[in-house]
């Protein structure tokens, strides 16, 4: 699996999650976590169990970034994340 394939697979559900929150009137940053060949998004204020093997990437997507730009936004910022380790 390539880095781009990971983004193509995992970013659409993260966008859908954010849209769902926005439709409920909940707006905020989405924090990006990773584990081997996977990324996920967690709404600010929520926590993900460290025991599940997820690690915070240090990247969050502010609500000001349009949803159709998230793939590109993450591609620019996740280059140093060890997705393949």
Residue frames as a rotation matrix with the C-alpha (Angstrom) as fourth column:
UNK 1
0.584 0.812 0.000 0.00
0.812 -0.584 0.000 0.00
0.000 0.000 -1.000 0.00
UNK 2
-0.394 -0.708 0.586 1.30
0.686 -0.651 -0.324 3.48
0.611 0.274 0.742 -0.85
UNK 3
-0.837 0.036 -0.546 1.00
0.382 -0.676 -0.630 6.69
-0.392 -0.736 0.552 1.14
UNK 4
-0.789 0.558 -0.257 -1.49
-0.609 -0.657 0.445 8.04
0.079 0.508 0.858 -1.42
UNK 5
-0.383 0.662 -0.644 -3.59
0.037 0.708 0.705 4.87
0.923 0.246 -0.296 -1.23
UNK 6
-0.575 0.140 -0.806 -3.78
0.815 0.185 -0.550 5.25
0.072 -0.973 -0.221 2.54
UNK 7
-0.865 0.256 -0.431 -5.00
-0.124 -0.942 -0.311 8.84
-0.486 -0.216 0.847 2.13
UNK 8
-0.669 0.624 -0.403 -7.48
-0.575 -0.091 0.813 7.86
0.471 0.776 0.420 -0.59
UNK 9
-0.341 0.518 -0.784 -8.92
0.417 0.831 0.368 5.14
0.843 -0.201 -0.500 1.65
UNK 10
-0.351 0.091 -0.932 -8.88
0.933 0.122 -0.339 6.87
0.083 -0.988 -0.127 5.05
UNK 11
-0.986 -0.061 -0.152 -9.56
0.081 -0.989 -0.128 10.56
-0.143 -0.138 0.980 4.35
UNK 12
-0.542 0.837 0.071 -13.14
-0.203 -0.213 0.956 10.17
0.815 0.503 0.286 2.97
UNK 13
0.154 0.636 -0.756 -14.44
0.717 0.454 0.528 8.59
0.679 -0.624 -0.386 6.23
UNK 14
-0.531 -0.394 -0.750 -12.72
0.806 -0.509 -0.303 11.34
-0.263 -0.766 0.587 8.23
UNK 15
-0.964 0.237 0.118 -14.40
-0.155 -0.867 0.473 13.97
0.215 0.438 0.873 6.04
UNK 16
-0.199 0.946 -0.257 -17.76
0.125 0.284 0.951 12.19
0.972 0.157 -0.175 6.42
UNK 17
-0.075 0.078 -0.994 -17.27
0.973 0.226 -0.056 12.17
0.220 -0.971 -0.093 10.21
UNK 18
-0.848 -0.310 -0.430 -16.54
0.411 -0.897 -0.164 15.91
-0.335 -0.316 0.888 10.22
UNK 19
-0.769 0.626 0.131 -19.55
-0.238 -0.470 0.850 16.65
0.593 0.622 0.511 7.98
UNK 20
-0.033 0.765 -0.643 -21.77
0.576 0.541 0.613 14.63
0.817 -0.350 -0.459 10.29
UNK 21
-0.333 -0.165 -0.928 -20.61
0.914 -0.301 -0.274 16.67
-0.234 -0.939 0.251 13.25
UNK 22
-0.991 -0.079 -0.110 -21.09
0.046 -0.961 0.272 19.92
-0.127 0.265 0.956 11.33
UNK 23
-0.488 0.873 -0.024 -24.65
0.023 0.041 0.999 18.89
0.873 0.487 -0.040 10.41
UNK 24
0.204 0.502 -0.840 -25.28
0.865 0.310 0.395 18.54
0.459 -0.807 -0.371 14.15
UNK 25
0.833 0.083 0.548 -23.89
-0.038 -0.978 0.206 22.04
0.553 -0.192 -0.811 14.73
UNK 26
0.768 -0.640 -0.030 -20.64
0.197 0.191 0.962 20.73
-0.610 -0.744 0.273 16.20
UNK 27
0.840 -0.503 0.201 -17.62
0.059 -0.283 -0.957 22.49
0.539 0.816 -0.208 14.70
UNK 28
0.692 -0.689 0.216 -13.97
-0.488 -0.226 0.843 22.12
-0.531 -0.689 -0.493 15.65
UNK 29
-0.083 -0.846 -0.527 -10.62
-0.994 0.106 -0.013 20.70
0.066 0.523 -0.850 14.68
UNK 30
0.967 0.229 -0.114 -10.08
-0.232 0.973 -0.010 17.06
0.109 0.036 0.993 13.78
UNK 31
0.164 -0.936 0.311 -6.92
-0.875 0.007 0.484 15.50
-0.455 -0.352 -0.818 15.22
UNK 32
0.610 -0.011 -0.792 -5.20
-0.605 0.639 -0.475 12.88
0.511 0.769 0.383 13.08
UNK 33
0.266 -0.468 0.843 -3.90
-0.680 0.529 0.508 9.64
-0.683 -0.708 -0.178 14.60
UNK 34
0.252 -0.224 -0.942 -2.04
-0.839 0.435 -0.328 6.79
0.483 0.872 -0.078 12.94
UNK 35
0.264 -0.381 0.886 -1.02
-0.414 0.785 0.461 3.20
-0.871 -0.489 0.050 13.28
UNK 36
-0.628 -0.678 0.382 0.51
0.055 0.451 0.891 0.83
-0.776 0.581 -0.246 10.74
UNK 37
-0.948 0.110 0.299 -0.79
0.301 0.004 0.954 1.88
0.104 0.994 -0.037 7.30
UNK 38
0.041 0.999 0.035 -3.89
0.896 -0.053 0.441 3.62
0.443 0.014 -0.897 8.73
UNK 39
-0.966 -0.174 0.192 -4.98
0.063 -0.876 -0.479 7.08
0.252 -0.450 0.857 9.80
UNK 40
-0.057 0.977 -0.205 -8.11
0.930 0.127 0.344 8.18
0.363 -0.171 -0.916 11.64
UNK 41
-0.541 -0.035 0.840 -9.63
-0.033 -0.997 -0.063 11.45
0.840 -0.062 0.539 12.75
UNK 42
-0.228 0.422 -0.877 -10.75
0.961 0.244 -0.132 12.31
0.158 -0.873 -0.461 16.26
UNK 43
0.468 0.483 0.740 -12.78
0.357 -0.870 0.341 15.39
0.808 0.104 -0.580 17.12
UNK 44
-0.545 -0.695 0.468 -11.02
-0.124 -0.485 -0.866 17.83
0.829 -0.530 0.178 19.44
UNK 45
-0.192 0.424 0.885 -11.86
-0.967 -0.237 -0.096 17.11
0.169 -0.874 0.455 23.04
UNK 46
0.912 0.409 -0.044 -12.36
-0.400 0.907 0.131 13.39
0.093 -0.101 0.990 22.42
UNK 47
-0.063 -0.955 0.289 -9.62
-0.908 0.175 0.381 10.97
-0.414 -0.238 -0.878 23.30
UNK 48
0.576 0.123 -0.808 -8.54
-0.538 0.802 -0.262 7.78
0.616 0.585 0.528 21.63
UNK 49
0.912 -0.198 0.360 -7.29
-0.202 0.547 0.812 4.91
-0.357 -0.813 0.459 23.71
UNK 50
0.147 -0.951 -0.272 -3.50
-0.986 -0.164 0.037 4.67
-0.080 0.263 -0.962 23.50
UNK 51
-0.326 -0.264 0.908 -3.85
-0.400 0.909 0.120 0.95
-0.856 -0.324 -0.402 24.10
UNK 52
0.708 0.637 0.304 -5.57
0.050 0.384 -0.922 0.60
-0.704 0.668 0.240 20.73
UNK 53
0.021 -0.822 0.569 -2.22
0.834 0.328 0.443 1.25
-0.551 0.466 0.692 19.06
UNK 54
0.618 0.243 0.748 -3.08
0.665 -0.669 -0.333 4.73
0.419 0.703 -0.575 17.76
UNK 55
-0.239 -0.754 -0.611 -0.52
0.865 -0.451 0.219 7.53
-0.441 -0.477 0.760 18.01
UNK 56
0.726 0.475 -0.498 -1.18
0.266 -0.861 -0.434 11.24
-0.635 0.182 -0.751 17.54
UNK 57
0.399 -0.548 0.735 0.52
0.902 0.089 -0.423 12.53
0.167 0.831 0.530 14.39
UNK 58
-0.460 -0.486 -0.743 0.89
0.603 -0.785 0.140 16.07
-0.651 -0.384 0.654 15.66
UNK 59
-0.971 0.180 0.158 -1.43
0.038 -0.534 0.845 17.17
0.236 0.826 0.511 12.85
UNK 60
-0.324 0.937 -0.130 -4.91
0.528 0.065 -0.847 18.57
-0.785 -0.343 -0.515 13.20
UNK 61
-0.633 0.235 0.737 -7.26
0.670 -0.310 0.675 19.89
0.387 0.921 0.039 10.56
UNK 62
-0.841 0.358 -0.407 -8.83
0.021 -0.729 -0.684 23.20
-0.541 -0.584 0.605 11.52
UNK 63
-0.008 0.950 0.313 -12.47
0.628 0.248 -0.737 23.70
-0.778 0.191 -0.599 10.62
UNK 64
0.317 0.095 -0.944 -11.42
-0.408 -0.885 -0.226 26.45
-0.856 0.456 -0.242 8.18
UNK 65
-0.787 -0.595 -0.162 -9.94
-0.429 0.339 0.837 23.92
-0.444 0.728 -0.522 5.69
UNK 66
0.109 0.874 -0.474 -12.56
-0.991 0.062 -0.115 22.99
-0.071 0.482 0.873 3.05
UNK 67
0.436 0.139 0.889 -13.44
-0.361 0.932 0.032 19.29
-0.824 -0.335 0.457 3.04
UNK 68
0.988 -0.017 0.152 -12.42
0.143 0.450 -0.881 18.83
-0.053 0.893 0.448 -0.59
UNK 69
0.459 -0.877 0.146 -8.89
-0.560 -0.412 -0.718 20.00
0.690 0.248 -0.680 0.33
UNK 70
0.691 -0.153 0.706 -8.32
-0.656 0.275 0.702 17.58
-0.302 -0.949 0.090 3.24
UNK 71
0.873 -0.395 0.287 -6.54
0.457 0.868 -0.194 14.95
-0.172 0.300 0.938 1.17
UNK 72
0.412 -0.731 0.544 -4.03
0.365 -0.414 -0.834 17.51
0.835 0.542 0.097 -0.09
UNK 73
0.515 -0.154 0.843 -3.74
-0.685 -0.665 0.297 19.16
0.515 -0.730 -0.448 3.34
UNK 74
0.804 -0.177 0.567 -2.84
-0.343 0.642 0.686 15.86
-0.485 -0.746 0.455 4.97
UNK 75
0.787 -0.548 0.282 -0.52
0.593 0.548 -0.590 14.81
0.169 0.631 0.757 2.13
UNK 76
0.362 -0.652 0.666 1.52
-0.063 -0.730 -0.680 17.95
0.930 0.204 -0.305 2.82
UNK 77
0.229 -0.188 0.955 1.67
-0.882 -0.454 0.123 17.43
0.411 -0.871 -0.270 6.58
UNK 78
0.806 0.166 0.568 1.96
-0.465 0.772 0.434 13.68
-0.366 -0.614 0.699 7.16
UNK 79
0.649 -0.575 -0.498 5.17
-0.423 0.270 -0.865 13.05
0.632 0.772 -0.068 5.24
UNK 80
-0.412 -0.883 0.223 7.18
-0.664 0.123 -0.738 12.33
0.624 -0.452 -0.637 8.40
UNK 81
0.249 0.577 0.778 4.61
-0.927 0.376 0.017 10.06
-0.282 -0.725 0.628 10.03
UNK 82
-0.747 -0.664 -0.030 5.92
-0.650 0.720 0.244 6.47
-0.141 0.202 -0.969 10.16
UNK 83
0.267 0.962 -0.053 2.86
-0.936 0.246 -0.250 4.81
-0.228 0.117 0.967 8.61
UNK 84
0.603 -0.067 -0.795 4.93
-0.471 0.774 -0.423 1.89
0.643 0.630 0.435 7.34
UNK 85
-0.461 -0.831 0.310 6.94
-0.730 0.156 -0.666 1.16
0.505 -0.533 -0.679 10.48
